[in-house]
Amino acid sequence: MIEYALNFAFVCAGVSLLINLWRLSFGPTIADRVLAVDTMAINGIALLVLYGIGRATSMYFEAALLFAMVGFVSTVAYCKFVLRGDIIE
């Protein structure tokens, strides 16, 4: 039963990644593109967690935590760049 739930979750995450890729490509404003990249990072984290559940190992959970930290910092840096024009003051 868990295999069916994991497969469904993988399909949902894949579809959401495709929708985010479309928003990243055709977003009318830069804020839409920033949000699309941030949401793609969150979907990547979800895929890592789902893969870790499927393989029954905790290594992918640690990778998801690292990916979350890098995704957060990159989103903040990109937003700061968009607002001010530079990252380091």
Backbone as XML, in Angstrom:
<?xml version="1.0"?>
<chain id="A" units="angstrom">
  <residue number="1" name="MET">
    <atom name="N" x="0.814" y="-1.193" z="0.000"/>
    <atom name="CA" x="0.000" y="0.000" z="0.000"/>
    <atom name="C" x="0.857" y="1.256" z="0.000"/>
  </residue>
  <residue number="2" name="ILE">
    <atom name="N" x="1.994" y="1.217" z="0.727"/>
    <atom name="CA" x="2.856" y="2.393" z="0.786"/>
    <atom name="C" x="3.476" y="2.694" z="-0.578"/>
  </residue>
  <residue number="3" name="GLU">
    <atom name="N" x="3.668" y="1.650" z="-1.395"/>
    <atom name="CA" x="4.223" y="1.875" z="-2.731"/>
    <atom name="C" x="3.282" y="2.713" z="-3.581"/>
  </residue>
  <residue number="4" name="TYR">
    <atom name="N" x="1.986" y="2.455" z="-3.473"/>
    <atom name="CA" x="1.009" y="3.236" z="-4.235"/>
    <atom name="C" x="0.986" y="4.694" z="-3.779"/>
  </residue>
  <residue number="5" name="ALA">
    <atom name="N" x="1.071" y="4.886" z="-2.472"/>
    <atom name="CA" x="1.079" y="6.254" z="-1.940"/>
    <atom name="C" x="2.351" y="6.989" z="-2.367"/>
  </residue>
  <residue number="6" name="LEU">
    <atom name="N" x="3.491" y="6.304" z="-2.340"/>
    <atom name="CA" x="4.739" y="6.926" z="-2.776"/>
    <atom name="C" x="4.708" y="7.254" z="-4.263"/>
  </residue>
  <residue number="7" name="ASN">
    <atom name="N" x="4.198" y="6.345" z="-5.065"/>
    <atom name="CA" x="4.107" y="6.611" z="-6.501"/>
    <atom name="C" x="3.190" y="7.794" z="-6.786"/>
  </residue>
  <residue number="8" name="PHE">
    <atom name="N" x="2.067" y="7.872" z="-6.080"/>
    <atom name="CA" x="1.152" y="9.000" z="-6.254"/>
    <atom name="C" x="1.826" y="10.304" z="-5.848"/>
  </residue>
  <residue number="9" name="ALA">
    <atom name="N" x="2.576" y="10.268" z="-4.748"/>
    <atom name="CA" x="3.264" y="11.470" z="-4.287"/>
    <atom name="C" x="4.365" y="11.882" z="-5.260"/>
  </residue>
  <residue number="10" name="PHE">
    <atom name="N" x="5.075" y="10.920" z="-5.840"/>
    <atom name="CA" x="6.084" y="11.238" z="-6.846"/>
    <atom name="C" x="5.455" y="11.893" z="-8.078"/>
  </residue>
  <residue number="11" name="VAL">
    <atom name="N" x="4.319" y="11.376" z="-8.497"/>
    <atom name="CA" x="3.628" y="11.960" z="-9.652"/>
    <atom name="C" x="3.163" y="13.379" z="-9.340"/>
  </residue>
  <residue number="12" name="CYS">
    <atom name="N" x="2.613" y="13.580" z="-8.157"/>
    <atom name="CA" x="2.163" y="14.926" z="-7.767"/>
    <atom name="C" x="3.332" y="15.904" z="-7.700"/>
  </residue>
  <residue number="13" name="ALA">
    <atom name="N" x="4.443" y="15.469" z="-7.139"/>
    <atom name="CA" x="5.620" y="16.344" z="-7.062"/>
    <atom name="C" x="6.181" y="16.629" z="-8.446"/>
  </residue>
  <residue number="14" name="GLY">
    <atom name="N" x="6.154" y="15.649" z="-9.326"/>
    <atom name="CA" x="6.614" y="15.865" z="-10.694"/>
    <atom name="C" x="5.746" y="16.850" z="-11.456"/>
  </residue>
  <residue number="15" name="VAL">
    <atom name="N" x="4.438" y="16.725" z="-11.293"/>
    <atom name="CA" x="3.516" y="17.660" z="-11.945"/>
    <atom name="C" x="3.714" y="19.065" z="-11.397"/>
  </residue>
  <residue number="16" name="SER">
    <atom name="N" x="3.902" y="19.183" z="-10.095"/>
    <atom name="CA" x="4.105" y="20.515" z="-9.515"/>
    <atom name="C" x="5.435" y="21.116" z="-9.978"/>
  </residue>
  <residue number="17" name="LEU">
    <atom name="N" x="6.458" y="20.293" z="-10.180"/>
    <atom name="CA" x="7.706" y="20.798" z="-10.725"/>
    <atom name="C" x="7.519" y="21.312" z="-12.149"/>
  </residue>
  <residue number="18" name="LEU">
    <atom name="N" x="6.735" y="20.617" z="-12.941"/>
    <atom name="CA" x="6.466" y="21.086" z="-14.301"/>
    <atom name="C" x="5.692" y="22.401" z="-14.307"/>
  </residue>
  <residue number="19" name="ILE">
    <atom name="N" x="4.732" y="22.527" z="-13.417"/>
    <atom name="CA" x="3.966" y="23.776" z="-13.320"/>
    <atom name="C" x="4.878" y="24.918" z="-12.869"/>
  </residue>
  <residue number="20" name="ASN">
    <atom name="N" x="5.772" y="24.639" z="-11.925"/>
    <atom name="CA" x="6.715" y="25.662" z="-11.488"/>
    <atom name="C" x="7.698" y="26.035" z="-12.588"/>
  </residue>
  <residue number="21" name="LEU">
    <atom name="N" x="8.106" y="25.078" z="-13.387"/>
    <atom name="CA" x="8.986" y="25.374" z="-14.512"/>
    <atom name="C" x="8.286" y="26.274" z="-15.527"/>
  </residue>
  <residue number="22" name="TRP">
    <atom name="N" x="7.009" y="26.040" z="-15.729"/>
    <atom name="CA" x="6.240" y="26.900" z="-16.627"/>
    <atom name="C" x="6.166" y="28.317" z="-16.060"/>
  </residue>
  <residue number="23" name="ARG">
    <atom name="N" x="5.933" y="28.441" z="-14.752"/>
    <atom name="CA" x="5.864" y="29.770" z="-14.129"/>
    <atom name="C" x="7.221" y="30.454" z="-14.180"/>
  </residue>
  <residue number="24" name="LEU">
    <atom name="N" x="8.286" y="29.686" z="-14.035"/>
    <atom name="CA" x="9.624" y="30.251" z="-14.119"/>
    <atom name="C" x="9.916" y="30.770" z="-15.523"/>
  </residue>
  <residue number="25" name="SER">
    <atom name="N" x="9.448" y="30.067" z="-16.520"/>
    <atom name="CA" x="9.703" y="30.468" z="-17.904"/>
    <atom name="C" x="8.833" y="31.631" z="-18.344"/>
  </residue>
  <residue number="26" name="PHE">
    <atom name="N" x="7.566" y="31.622" z="-17.991"/>
    <atom name="CA" x="6.618" y="32.601" z="-18.511"/>
    <atom name="C" x="6.037" y="33.512" z="-17.448"/>
  </residue>
  <residue number="27" name="GLY">
    <atom name="N" x="6.715" y="33.646" z="-16.321"/>
    <atom name="CA" x="6.209" y="34.515" z="-15.251"/>
    <atom name="C" x="6.222" y="35.972" z="-15.702"/>
  </residue>
  <residue number="28" name="PRO">
    <atom name="N" x="5.147" y="36.687" z="-15.479"/>
    <atom name="CA" x="5.121" y="38.072" z="-15.959"/>
    <atom name="C" x="6.031" y="39.008" z="-15.163"/>
  </residue>
  <residue number="29" name="THR">
    <atom name="N" x="6.271" y="38.726" z="-13.902"/>
    <atom name="CA" x="7.131" y="39.594" z="-13.098"/>
    <atom name="C" x="8.281" y="38.792" z="-12.517"/>
  </residue>
  <residue number="30" name="ILE">
    <atom name="N" x="9.276" y="39.515" z="-12.023"/>
    <atom name="CA" x="10.428" y="38.863" z="-11.408"/>
    <atom name="C" x="10.050" y="38.191" z="-10.095"/>
  </residue>
  <residue number="31" name="ALA">
    <atom name="N" x="9.045" y="38.729" z="-9.407"/>
    <atom name="CA" x="8.602" y="38.107" z="-8.151"/>
    <atom name="C" x="8.007" y="36.729" z="-8.412"/>
  </residue>
  <residue number="32" name="ASP">
    <atom name="N" x="7.294" y="36.562" z="-9.526"/>
    <atom name="CA" x="6.767" y="35.247" z="-9.871"/>
    <atom name="C" x="7.889" y="34.253" z="-10.106"/>
  </residue>
  <residue number="33" name="ARG">
    <atom name="N" x="8.942" y="34.706" z="-10.723"/>
    <atom name="CA" x="10.077" y="33.817" z="-10.986"/>
    <atom name="C" x="10.802" y="33.436" z="-9.699"/>
  </residue>
  <residue number="34" name="VAL">
    <atom name="N" x="10.942" y="34.382" z="-8.786"/>
    <atom name="CA" x="11.588" y="34.080" z="-7.500"/>
    <atom name="C" x="10.759" y="33.064" z="-6.724"/>
  </residue>
  <residue number="35" name="LEU">
    <atom name="N" x="9.464" y="33.253" z="-6.699"/>
    <atom name="CA" x="8.598" y="32.301" z="-6.003"/>
    <atom name="C" x="8.615" y="30.930" z="-6.670"/>
  </residue>
  <residue number="36" name="ALA">
    <atom name="N" x="8.719" y="30.903" z="-7.996"/>
    <atom name="CA" x="8.783" y="29.619" z="-8.693"/>
    <atom name="C" x="10.063" y="28.869" z="-8.333"/>
  </residue>
  <residue number="37" name="VAL">
    <atom name="N" x="11.181" y="29.570" z="-8.266"/>
    <atom name="CA" x="12.436" y="28.917" z="-7.886"/>
    <atom name="C" x="12.368" y="28.411" z="-6.444"/>
  </residue>
  <residue number="38" name="ASP">
    <atom name="N" x="11.797" y="29.209" z="-5.556"/>
    <atom name="CA" x="11.665" y="28.788" z="-4.164"/>
    <atom name="C" x="10.756" y="27.566" z="-4.046"/>
  </residue>
  <residue number="39" name="THR">
    <atom name="N" x="9.675" y="27.568" z="-4.777"/>
    <atom name="CA" x="8.761" y="26.422" z="-4.739"/>
    <atom name="C" x="9.388" y="25.189" z="-5.371"/>
  </residue>
  <residue number="40" name="MET">
    <atom name="N" x="10.225" y="25.389" z="-6.389"/>
    <atom name="CA" x="10.926" y="24.248" z="-6.970"/>
    <atom name="C" x="11.910" y="23.645" z="-5.971"/>
  </residue>
  <residue number="41" name="ALA">
    <atom name="N" x="12.533" y="24.481" z="-5.160"/>
    <atom name="CA" x="13.423" y="23.958" z="-4.118"/>
    <atom name="C" x="12.631" y="23.149" z="-3.099"/>
  </residue>
  <residue number="42" name="ILE">
    <atom name="N" x="11.454" y="23.634" z="-2.737"/>
    <atom name="CA" x="10.605" y="22.899" z="-1.788"/>
    <atom name="C" x="10.159" y="21.564" z="-2.391"/>
  </residue>
  <residue number="43" name="ASN">
    <atom name="N" x="9.839" y="21.565" z="-3.674"/>
    <atom name="CA" x="9.461" y="20.309" z="-4.330"/>
    <atom name="C" x="10.645" y="19.350" z="-4.418"/>
  </residue>
  <residue number="44" name="GLY">
    <atom name="N" x="11.840" y="19.879" z="-4.607"/>
    <atom name="CA" x="13.033" y="19.031" z="-4.590"/>
    <atom name="C" x="13.252" y="18.393" z="-3.231"/>
  </residue>
  <residue number="45" name="ILE">
    <atom name="N" x="12.993" y="19.158" z="-2.182"/>
    <atom name="CA" x="13.080" y="18.618" z="-0.819"/>
    <atom name="C" x="12.061" y="17.504" z="-0.641"/>
  </residue>
  <residue number="46" name="ALA">
    <atom name="N" x="10.853" y="17.727" z="-1.136"/>
    <atom name="CA" x="9.814" y="16.691" z="-1.032"/>
    <atom name="C" x="10.229" y="15.426" z="-1.771"/>
  </residue>
  <residue number="47" name="LEU">
    <atom name="N" x="10.831" y="15.575" z="-2.937"/>
    <atom name="CA" x="11.285" y="14.398" z="-3.678"/>
    <atom name="C" x="12.379" y="13.650" z="-2.930"/>
  </residue>
  <residue number="48" name="LEU">
    <atom name="N" x="13.301" y="14.383" z="-2.309"/>
    <atom name="CA" x="14.337" y="13.713" z="-1.521"/>
    <atom name="C" x="13.751" y="12.951" z="-0.337"/>
  </residue>
  <residue number="49" name="VAL">
    <atom name="N" x="12.797" y="13.554" z="0.339"/>
    <atom name="CA" x="12.168" y="12.883" z="1.486"/>
    <atom name="C" x="11.394" y="11.649" z="1.025"/>
  </residue>
  <residue number="50" name="LEU">
    <atom name="N" x="10.656" y="11.784" z="-0.064"/>
    <atom name="CA" x="9.911" y="10.628" z="-0.579"/>
    <atom name="C" x="10.841" y="9.501" z="-0.996"/>
  </residue>
  <residue number="51" name="TYR">
    <atom name="N" x="11.957" y="9.853" z="-1.628"/>
    <atom name="CA" x="12.916" y="8.825" z="-2.025"/>
    <atom name="C" x="13.537" y="8.163" z="-0.801"/>
  </residue>
  <residue number="52" name="GLY">
    <atom name="N" x="13.795" y="8.948" z="0.249"/>
    <atom name="CA" x="14.315" y="8.377" z="1.495"/>
    <atom name="C" x="13.326" y="7.431" z="2.146"/>
  </residue>
  <residue number="53" name="ILE">
    <atom name="N" x="12.041" y="7.777" z="2.087"/>
    <atom name="CA" x="11.020" y="6.879" z="2.627"/>
    <atom name="C" x="10.969" y="5.592" z="1.808"/>
  </residue>
  <residue number="54" name="GLY">
    <atom name="N" x="11.053" y="5.726" z="0.500"/>
    <atom name="CA" x="10.999" y="4.550" z="-0.363"/>
    <atom name="C" x="12.184" y="3.624" z="-0.176"/>
  </residue>
  <residue number="55" name="ARG">
    <atom name="N" x="13.364" y="4.188" z="0.072"/>
    <atom name="CA" x="14.568" y="3.383" z="0.257"/>
    <atom name="C" x="14.821" y="3.006" z="1.714"/>
  </residue>
  <residue number="56" name="ALA">
    <atom name="N" x="14.032" y="3.555" z="2.628"/>
    <atom name="CA" x="14.136" y="3.262" z="4.067"/>
    <atom name="C" x="15.531" y="3.565" z="4.611"/>
  </residue>
  <residue number="57" name="THR">
    <atom name="N" x="16.046" y="4.745" z="4.255"/>
    <atom name="CA" x="17.327" y="5.192" z="4.768"/>
    <atom name="C" x="17.219" y="6.655" z="5.187"/>
  </residue>
  <residue number="58" name="SER">
    <atom name="N" x="18.029" y="7.034" z="6.161"/>
    <atom name="CA" x="17.962" y="8.409" z="6.660"/>
    <atom name="C" x="18.938" y="9.336" z="5.953"/>
  </residue>
  <residue number="59" name="MET">
    <atom name="N" x="19.761" y="8.813" z="5.063"/>
    <atom name="CA" x="20.737" y="9.643" z="4.365"/>
    <atom name="C" x="20.055" y="10.719" z="3.532"/>
  </residue>
  <residue number="60" name="TYR">
    <atom name="N" x="18.934" y="10.400" z="2.936"/>
    <atom name="CA" x="18.238" y="11.361" z="2.088"/>
    <atom name="C" x="17.541" y="12.441" z="2.911"/>
  </residue>
  <residue number="61" name="PHE">
    <atom name="N" x="17.214" y="12.155" z="4.143"/>
    <atom name="CA" x="16.629" y="13.171" z="5.010"/>
    <atom name="C" x="17.667" y="14.239" z="5.357"/>
  </residue>
  <residue number="62" name="GLU">
    <atom name="N" x="18.900" y="13.802" z="5.592"/>
    <atom name="CA" x="19.969" y="14.764" z="5.853"/>
    <atom name="C" x="20.257" y="15.597" z="4.615"/>
  </residue>
  <residue number="63" name="ALA">
    <atom name="N" x="20.212" y="14.975" z="3.450"/>
    <atom name="CA" x="20.403" y="15.716" z="2.211"/>
    <atom name="C" x="19.273" y="16.720" z="2.002"/>
  </residue>
  <residue number="64" name="ALA">
    <atom name="N" x="18.067" y="16.359" z="2.391"/>
    <atom name="CA" x="16.934" y="17.276" z="2.275"/>
    <atom name="C" x="17.103" y="18.479" z="3.191"/>
  </residue>
  <residue number="65" name="LEU">
    <atom name="N" x="17.636" y="18.261" z="4.388"/>
    <atom name="CA" x="17.893" y="19.374" z="5.299"/>
    <atom name="C" x="18.947" y="20.321" z="4.733"/>
  </residue>
  <residue number="66" name="LEU">
    <atom name="N" x="20.002" y="19.778" z="4.182"/>
    <atom name="CA" x="21.030" y="20.617" z="3.560"/>
    <atom name="C" x="20.475" y="21.382" z="2.365"/>
  </residue>
  <residue number="67" name="PHE">
    <atom name="N" x="19.673" y="20.719" z="1.566"/>
    <atom name="CA" x="19.061" y="21.363" z="0.408"/>
    <atom name="C" x="18.106" y="22.467" z="0.843"/>
  </residue>
  <residue number="68" name="ALA">
    <atom name="N" x="17.419" y="22.270" z="1.957"/>
    <atom name="CA" x="16.512" y="23.297" z="2.478"/>
    <atom name="C" x="17.291" y="24.526" z="2.929"/>
  </residue>
  <residue number="69" name="MET">
    <atom name="N" x="18.410" y="24.314" z="3.591"/>
    <atom name="CA" x="19.213" y="25.452" z="4.029"/>
    <atom name="C" x="19.775" y="26.233" z="2.845"/>
  </residue>
  <residue number="70" name="VAL">
    <atom name="N" x="20.292" y="25.529" z="1.868"/>
    <atom name="CA" x="20.836" y="26.197" z="0.685"/>
    <atom name="C" x="19.723" y="26.903" z="-0.091"/>
  </residue>
  <residue number="71" name="GLY">
    <atom name="N" x="18.574" y="26.275" z="-0.203"/>
    <atom name="CA" x="17.453" y="26.894" z="-0.904"/>
    <atom name="C" x="16.976" y="28.163" z="-0.221"/>
  </residue>
  <residue number="72" name="PHE">
    <atom name="N" x="16.925" y="28.154" z="1.103"/>
    <atom name="CA" x="16.501" y="29.339" z="1.840"/>
    <atom name="C" x="17.483" y="30.484" z="1.652"/>
  </residue>
  <residue number="73" name="VAL">
    <atom name="N" x="18.766" y="30.195" z="1.798"/>
    <atom name="CA" x="19.777" y="31.238" z="1.669"/>
    <atom name="C" x="19.805" y="31.796" z="0.246"/>
  </residue>
  <residue number="74" name="SER">
    <atom name="N" x="19.670" y="30.938" z="-0.741"/>
    <atom name="CA" x="19.684" y="31.422" z="-2.126"/>
    <atom name="C" x="18.447" y="32.261" z="-2.433"/>
  </residue>
  <residue number="75" name="THR">
    <atom name="N" x="17.301" y="31.907" z="-1.890"/>
    <atom name="CA" x="16.096" y="32.707" z="-2.106"/>
    <atom name="C" x="16.225" y="34.074" z="-1.454"/>
  </residue>
  <residue number="76" name="VAL">
    <atom name="N" x="16.751" y="34.124" z="-0.252"/>
    <atom name="CA" x="16.948" y="35.407" z="0.421"/>
    <atom name="C" x="17.952" y="36.262" z="-0.334"/>
  </residue>
  <residue number="77" name="ALA">
    <atom name="N" x="19.029" y="35.654" z="-0.802"/>
    <atom name="CA" x="20.037" y="36.412" z="-1.547"/>
    <atom name="C" x="19.471" y="36.937" z="-2.866"/>
  </residue>
  <residue number="78" name="TYR">
    <atom name="N" x="18.694" y="36.126" z="-3.546"/>
    <atom name="CA" x="18.129" y="36.573" z="-4.815"/>
    <atom name="C" x="17.101" y="37.685" z="-4.604"/>
  </residue>
  <residue number="79" name="CYS">
    <atom name="N" x="16.301" y="37.587" z="-3.558"/>
    <atom name="CA" x="15.337" y="38.656" z="-3.251"/>
    <atom name="C" x="16.059" y="39.947" z="-2.893"/>
  </residue>
  <residue number="80" name="LYS">
    <atom name="N" x="17.128" y="39.833" z="-2.132"/>
    <atom name="CA" x="17.896" y="41.018" z="-1.772"/>
    <atom name="C" x="18.533" y="41.641" z="-3.013"/>
  </residue>
  <residue number="81" name="PHE">
    <atom name="N" x="18.995" y="40.821" z="-3.932"/>
    <atom name="CA" x="19.560" y="41.328" z="-5.182"/>
    <atom name="C" x="18.518" y="42.037" z="-6.013"/>
  </residue>
  <residue number="82" name="VAL">
    <atom name="N" x="17.312" y="41.479" z="-6.076"/>
    <atom name="CA" x="16.252" y="42.090" z="-6.864"/>
    <atom name="C" x="15.841" y="43.431" z="-6.254"/>
  </residue>
  <residue number="83" name="LEU">
    <atom name="N" x="15.758" y="43.503" z="-4.924"/>
    <atom name="CA" x="15.313" y="44.730" z="-4.277"/>
    <atom name="C" x="16.367" y="45.833" z="-4.269"/>
  </residue>
  <residue number="84" name="ARG">
    <atom name="N" x="17.627" y="45.470" z="-4.018"/>
    <atom name="CA" x="18.654" y="46.498" z="-3.821"/>
    <atom name="C" x="19.687" y="46.567" z="-4.924"/>
  </residue>
  <residue number="85" name="GLY">
    <atom name="N" x="19.831" y="45.541" z="-5.699"/>
    <atom name="CA" x="20.837" y="45.544" z="-6.760"/>
    <atom name="C" x="22.166" y="44.973" z="-6.353"/>
  </residue>
  <residue number="86" name="ASP">
    <atom name="N" x="22.381" y="44.737" z="-5.063"/>
    <atom name="CA" x="23.591" y="44.071" z="-4.604"/>
    <atom name="C" x="23.256" y="43.175" z="-3.418"/>
  </residue>
  <residue number="87" name="ILE">
    <atom name="N" x="24.098" y="42.210" z="-3.188"/>
    <atom name="CA" x="23.838" y="41.248" z="-2.132"/>
    <atom name="C" x="24.613" y="41.618" z="-0.870"/>
  </residue>
  <residue number="88" name="ILE">
    <atom name="N" x="25.876" y="41.964" z="-1.043"/>
    <atom name="CA" x="26.719" y="42.317" z="0.084"/>
    <atom name="C" x="26.827" y="43.832" z="0.148"/>
  </residue>
  <residue number="89" name="GLU">
    <atom name="N" x="26.497" y="44.383" z="1.283"/>
    <atom name="CA" x="26.518" y="45.850" z="1.418"/>
    <atom name="C" x="27.851" y="46.322" z="1.935"/>
  </residue>
</chain>
